[in-house]
Amino acid sequence: MEHLSGRVAVITGGASGIGLALARTLAAEGMHLVLADIEESALAHAVDELRASGAEASGVRTDVSNSASVEALAEEAYARHGAVHLLCNNAGVFAGGLCWEASEADYRWVLGVNLWGVIHGIRAFVPRMIAQGQEGHVLNVASMAGLTATTLAGVYNMSKHAVVGLSECLFHDLALNAPQIGVSLVCPEMIRTGIGASARNRPEELSGDGDVPSSKSRRFVEDIICKAAENGLDPSVIAARSLAAIRERRFYVLAEDGWLDAAHSRIADIQAGRNPVLVVPGG
Ligand SMILES: NC(=O)c1ccc[n+]([C@@H]2O[C@H](COP(=O)([O-])OP(=O)(O)OC[C@H]3O[C@@H](n4cnc5c(N)ncnc54)[C@H](O)[C@@H]3O)[C@@H](O)[C@H]2O)c1
């Protein structure tokens, strides 16, 4: 989608990190923004910042794991702007640990936001975008974790693998049925964001006694994620890569460091029919 100025973008998880960087970058292109986030104060702050820079921006408190909430977001975006040209399914959270130590609530929370958030976004917006009959684009933020497999992060990796598969299928569905709408799949490496503090938005009903297991392996990997996120790339790098992909209608937006080697190694294992080799990017 070459022409962006005056067109409308909806960004989930737009109050922080990669979502906020996307909002700043798209605002600089003259897009009108609807930010959706569960964290109300951060959302208000982000909208104020964007408006102060001259952008047309609004915020809708949204829980992407809830279909009614995402449907209400779509209704509000269409009521306000009459059209949506770019949907960024970006909201996401991290929980770590061994696959069998993670609680059912861990799985439900991470899948609810990372996978169901994307599903609800596609189901609420894509039919409306098709009906609107104009050029459009869907940008799904997965992760290099969705193209690789590692230890201590099964819950997160699995959720991102599902987003990769869903996005590839969406690409084919749209190419065959509504080719005016493009798709990009963003797979970032370690980025400096709030992801290490994801639990700030964990809902009460998934945070009860025993829902958040404490184990050595969990503390170990969540500590690594916090430190990596602190030292990671600036999120504006991902926003710039995403912008180029939207313009070029390019699907894969991949990391440029050792994560790509890990993804290639996984494919080589599959091609050779051998057991998975553990590759730890940067490790
Ligand atoms: N930071 C990284 O290293 C990294 C790497 C690869 C992929 N990603 C992905 O990037 C995306 C953005 O994360 P980030 O790193 O910017 O983290 P972040 O914590 O800075 O931003 C995530 C945003 O999502 C919001 N959010 C959380 N739960 C929500 C819900 N139920 N409904 C609506 N909004 C919700 C948060 O409030 C926050 O504003 C995520 O999908 C994440 O998995 C991040």
The ligand as a Gaussian input file, in Angstrom:
#p B3LYP/6-31G(d) Opt

LIG

0 1
 N       10.241000      -6.856000      22.563000
 C       10.695000      -7.897000      21.903000
 O       11.867000      -8.291000      22.049000
 C        9.808000      -8.631000      20.933000
 C       10.393000      -9.576000      20.077000
 C        9.576000     -10.256000      19.190000
 C        8.209000      -9.990000      19.138000
 N        7.658000      -9.081000      19.981000
 C        6.217000      -8.849000      19.892000
 O        5.963000      -7.469000      19.711000
 C        4.625000      -7.194000      20.115000
 C        4.606000      -5.914000      20.947000
 O        5.237000      -6.167000      22.209000
 P        6.335000      -5.178000      22.810000
 O        7.615000      -5.904000      22.801000
 O        6.242000      -3.849000      22.190000
 O        5.873000      -5.161000      24.368000
 P        5.183000      -4.002000      25.233000
 O        4.854000      -4.641000      26.525000
 O        6.038000      -2.792000      25.236000
 O        3.861000      -3.679000      24.405000
 C        2.786000      -4.587000      24.355000
 C        1.479000      -3.808000      24.452000
 O        0.383000      -4.754000      24.401000
 C       -0.573000      -4.337000      25.379000
 N       -1.415000      -5.468000      25.778000
 C       -1.110000      -6.505000      26.594000
 N       -2.170000      -7.299000      26.775000
 C       -3.183000      -6.762000      26.026000
 C       -4.530000      -7.131000      25.788000
 N       -5.088000      -8.221000      26.358000
 N       -5.272000      -6.352000      24.969000
 C       -4.744000      -5.238000      24.412000
 N       -3.475000      -4.837000      24.613000
 C       -2.706000      -5.590000      25.398000
 C        0.268000      -3.782000      26.523000
 O       -0.477000      -2.954000      27.376000
 C        1.355000      -3.041000      25.760000
 O        0.991000      -1.702000      25.514000
 C        4.148000      -8.430000      20.880000
 O        3.295000      -9.202000      20.042000
 C        5.440000      -9.185000      21.161000
 O        5.230000     -10.569000      21.310000
 C        8.435000      -8.390000      20.880000

